[in-house]
């Protein structure tokens, strides 16, 4: 406190001196000094950083009382803070921008201090990781993010709403940044070739879920699915037209491209014939909309803070993580159903044998759960929590999550003479229990079966 600028300010004597001195200490002159120093304090936040402590204020009050007792001729003028050369350091907002080397050193010190912080709240740690970004190696920070999602989970209210969930999903899905104008351009294009099929499905999307109906409108769902359909349509046209654009001078193209005659044949024909098929597109050709995409899209709209965020997350998910689910033939879904039977036979042979004896294959009871990543099973907050796990460690684990739901129903299924009725609709999701059983059963899966799990949706 010895360097406090107020304590070093000389005290002004009472107004018993010459007229010239009295003129210097006139109220008008003091107001001018206060205005100048107030301007300085506003520009550098001087007053906030150099406020005297309580001890200094007591000492100053004692000094003023002492001086006033000895000089009763005129009131004591309070001392004015001067710009002393000894003052505290300014705030970071007023400091000069450091160079790159000092910034890097400061970042390292900040990272070290964060790592050494004992008993840090996991929720605050997760939020800081999402808001501030990685402070070190990106793969290491991603592994840390996944671990926090698995062990601590994302904080959410009773409706499943979380302020950072959509951003965690975007990070884990490695979704690219997109401007809102790009999304609006797709909206302005109007109805896509699959618009009629979209309208036939959207009105029944999670129709019995009051949480979803209260937050997401059907118009919002239609806009997003229609924009995704346009995006997939454009990508399909570019893929078909690209060979002819490269070899525009030759009708059949180069000899290397003649082996790709089916692609060239489709490119020479009308490009919208296969795109307008929508959900009826067959074979391995990518479709622009299949039945079930409306339910798969619903959690993204519910968790996102805007349609543009939901659009980029949903589009990235279906094109990178499970493109086989949205092809015309849904070959990825059928591969997933076969893997449900395989994995259930490994993790619970008795239950699998019993269901097989009743001719209950996964294609009869698990089609919707595979296609929608269990989004068809309420409650919606549990679906969001389960998706946190799936996006962190891979959507292919949804197959094992379905097996975990069967294991939870094990005793009821084994004692039921007709398990078909029980499996028409799965019981309410218990995300935490399902994740625990899935992680436990994961150790039982052989390497070759796990490899099929990873690649079945491609």
N, C-alpha and C positions, 0 to 999 in steps of 0.2 A: 503493500500500500504506500510505500515511500515514494513511488513514482507517480502517484495520482496527480493529474494535472490541476485539480482543484486545490490540493494541499500546497502545491508550489506556486499558486497564484498570489501575488503580493496583495495585502489588504490595503484598501483605499482609505486614506485618512478622512476625518470629518471635514465638512466644508467651512473651515476657519482660516483658509489661506487667502492668497491674493485673488483679485477678480479674474485674472487670467486662468488660474487653476480652477476656480469655481466654474468657469465657462467650459473647461474641459470635462468637468464632472456633472454637467447639466443633464437633466432627464432626457432632453432631446438627443444629446450625444450618446447617452447610455442606450437609448432605444436603437440608435444606428448600429452600435456595436453588437447588440443582441440580434439584430436582423442579419448582420454579416455572419455571425457565428451560428445562427440557426440555419442559414443556407448551407454552411459547411457541414453541419451535423446531418442535414437531410441527405446530402450527397454521399457522405461516407458512413452514415449510421453511427456517428461519433458518440452521440449521447447514450445509445444502448450499450455500446461496448465499454465506455469509460465512466459509467455511473459509479459514484463512490459507495463504499460499503457502509454498513450500519455503524461500525466503529468510527469511520472517518466523519460521518454525519454528526455523531455525538460530539466528537472533538471540535468540529467546526461550530456547532451550536454553543459549546462552552466558550470558544474564543469570541464569538459574537456577543455573548452575554457579558464577558469580561470587559471587552472594549466599549460596550454601550454603558456599562456602569461608570467607567472612567471618563467618558465623553458624553455628557448629557446635553450638550449644546445643540446637536443635530442628530437626526436618526442615522443609524449605520446603514450604509449602502451595501447590499449583499455582494460578495465577490463574484466576478465574472470569470468563467473558465477561459483560459488562454490556450493558444496553440503551442503547447510545450513540445520540445523535441523528444521528451520521454513520454511515450503513450503506449497503450496496448495495441496488439496486432489487430488489423482490420479483419472483417469477416471475409469468407471466401468469395462472396459475391462481389466484393469491392477490390479484391486483390488482383494483381496483374496475372494474366493467363500464363501459366508456366510452359516451359518447352516440353518437347516430346519425352526426353529422358526423365525429367522430374515427374511427368504424368505417369510414366510406366513404373517408376519407383513407388509413387504413391499408390498406384493400383495394387502392386505387390504387397505393400504394407497393409492395405485394406483387406486383401484376400487372406493374408496371414492372420490378421486380427479376427476375421470372421471364422476361420477354421479353429482358432484357439479359444473361441467364446464358449465357456462352459454352460451346460444346461440350457442350450438355445431351444426355444419353443419350435417344435417341428412345423407347426402351422406357419409361423413367421418365416421360418427357413424356406419353406416351399413357396410362399408368396414372394419372398425376396428373390428366389431363383427365377421365378417366372417374370417378375417385373424388371429386374436388373440384368437378366441374361447370364450366361456362363462367365464366371470369374477366372476360369482356367481352361484346361483341356476340354473340348466339347464332348468327346465320347465319355469322359469321366463324369462330366456334369449331367449328361443324359442318363447314365447309369444311376447317378444319385437321385435324379428326378423320378425314375422308375421305382427305385427303392422306397422313396417317400410315398409315392402313390400306393404301393403295395402294403406297406407297413402302417402308415398313418392315414391314408385316404385324403380326399379333398373335403374341406369343410363346406357344408351345405346346410340349408335350413330344412324344415320338415317337408317342404315341397320339392326338395332336391335341387334348389337353385344355389349356384355358387358363382362368385364373381370371377373366378379364374379358371373355371372348368373348360370353357371353350378355348381359352388360350393354351391350356395344357394339352388339349386334344390337337390343336393346330401344330404345336411343337412336336408332339409324338408322331403325328402323321406326316411331318415335314411338308406341310402345305405351303405353297408359295403365297407371297403377298399379292393382293389384287385390289385394284381401286374400285370404289363404288360405281364409278362411271362405266366400267367394263360390265358390271352386272346389269346396270340400267340399260345399256345398249342391247343386251340379250332380251330384256323385258320388252323394249320398244319394237322388237322384230315381230311381235304378235304371236299367234298360235303356231306351235311347232307341228311337224308331221304326226307326232304322237299325242296331240292335245286332247283329242276325243277320248283316248284311252286313259289319259291322266284324269280327266273330269269324271270318268266312270268309277275311279278308285278313291279319289280324295275325300269324298263326302263320308265314307265309312272308315277313314283312318282314325284308329283309336277312338271310335265313336262313343264308347262307354267310359272313357277316361275324363273325368271333370277337370283335372289339372291341365291336361293338354288342351282341352277345348277352351278353357279360360284364358290361356296364354297365347295359343297359336290359332289363327283363323284359317279357314279353308282357302281363302284368296291368297294368303301368304304361301301356303303349301303348293297351290297351283302355280304361282309365279316361279317358285324355286325349281319345281320339277320341270316346268316348261323351259326354263333357262338352261338346266342341265341337259335336257333333250336337245336343245339347239347346240350346245357345246359338243355333245357326243356326235351329233349330226355333222357338224363342221369338221371334226377330227376324222370322221369316216370318209367324207368327201375328199379331204386332203390326202388321205391314205390311198384312195382309189385313183385319184387324178395324178398323183405324183409321178408314176412311171411314164405317162404320156407327156408330162411337162418336161421331163428330162430329155426325152428323145422326140421332140415335136417334129423334127424333119423327117423321121422314118415312121411310117405307119405302124409297122410291127415292132419297131424298136431295135435295139442291138441284139446280137445272138444271145448274150447273157440274159436279157429280159424275155426272150421268147419262151424260156422254160417257165416263166410266170404268166403263162397265157390266160389262166382264169382271172387273174387280177386285171390284166390288160383288157380282157373281154368285158369285165364289169365296168372298167373305166371308160370304154368306148360307148357303152350304153348310157341311158339316162341315169344320173347319179342318185336320183331320189327314189328309185324303185325299191331298193332294198331298205332305204332309211324309213320309208313310210310304213313298212311292215310293222314297226314298233315291236310289240310283245310277241308277234307271230313270226318274227325272223327266226330262221332255223339254222342248223349247222353251227359252225364255229364263228360265223360272222357276228361282230359286235352289234347289239341292238342299241336303241336310244331310249327305250323304256320297256320294262317288264313288270308284270304284276308283282307287287310286294315292295317295289322301290318306294312307294308312298310311306309304308310303315318303317322302312329302313331310314328314310329321310326325317321322320318325325322327331327323334331325339335330338338331332342336330338343330332343328328350328327351336326346340324347347330350351336347349341349353345356351344357344347363341344369344348375343346381345343385338344382333342385326341380321337381316337376311343375307347380306353380302358375306358375313362370316360363316353362316351356315352353308351357303353355296360353295365356297372354296373348300370347306372341310368335307362336305358330302361328295363333291366332285372328285376331290383327291382320294377319298376313301374308296369309292367304287372303281376308280380307274387304276389305282396302284395296289390296293390291298385285296380286293375281291372282284376283279374284272370278270372272272368266270361266273359270278352270280348274276350278272346283268346281260349276259349273252342271250341270244334268242332261245337256244336250247337249254340254258341253265345247266350246262355240264358241270360247273363247279359245285352247284347245289347237290346234284346227284352223286358226285364223288364224296361230298361231305356226308351224305346220308349213309353211304357204304362204310365210311370211316366210323360213324357212330356205332354201327353193329360190330365192327372190328375192335374198337376201343372198349366197348362195354364187355365184350367177351374176355378181354384182358384184365380189366379192373374188377369185374364181378362176374365170373363164369356161371355161377348158379343162377343169377338173375337173367343173364343173357340166354341161358339154355331154356329157362322157363318161358321167356317171351317168344323164343323161336318155336317152342312146342305149341304155342298158341297162334303161330303164324303172324306174329307181331314184329314186322321189320320196321326199321327206322323210317322208311319212306311212307309209312302209314300214319305215324304220329309225330315225327320230328321235322317235317318239311318246312313248316312256317318258322320253327325255331332256328333252323340252319340258315334259311334265307334272310331273316330279319335280325340275326345275331341276338336272339331271345327278346327282341323289342316287342314282340307280340304278347308277351306274358307280363301282366301287371305285378306290382305297382311300378309306375314310371320312375320314381326316385331310385328304386333298386336297380332298374335297368341302367340308369346313368352311372351308378356306382360300379356295376359290372362292366360297363364299357370303359371306365377308367382303367380297369385291369387289362381288358382286351387290347386297348390302344397302347398300353405300356409294354406289354409282352407279346403282342401279336394276336390279330383276330382269329387266327387258325385255332387258338385255344378254345374258341366257342364250342367246338366239337366235344372237348372234354368237359366243358361246362354243362352241356346237355346230358352227358353221362352222369355228371354229379347230381343233377336234378333227379335222374332215375334212381341213383343210389339213395337219395333222401327219401324217395317213395318206396324203397325196397320192401319193407315189411308189409306195407299195404298191398303192393303188387303181388307178392308171393302168396298172400292169403286170399287174394281175390280170384274167384273162378272165371271172371271175365275182365281182364285188365284193359280190354279195349275201351270200355266206358271211362275208366280212370285216366287214360292217356289221351282222351279227346281234348282235354285242356289241362295243362300243367298247373300245379298249385302255385300260389304267389311266390315270386322270386325272393330268395334270401341271399343277397349278393355276397355278404361276408362269408357265410357258410359254404356257398358254392365255390368261392375262390379257395377256401381252405382245402376242400375236398379235391379240387382240381390240381392244386399244387402238390398235394400228397399223391394223387394218382399219376402225376406226370412222371414220377420215377419208375413206374411200372411199364411205361410205353417203350418198346424196343426202338432202336435207332432208325430202322427202315420204315416203321409205321409213323414215327415222328416226322421223318422226311416227307412222307405222303401228306401229313397234316399241314406242313409248311407250304407245300406247293399245290394243294388241291384246288385252291380258289384262283389260280393264275389263269 
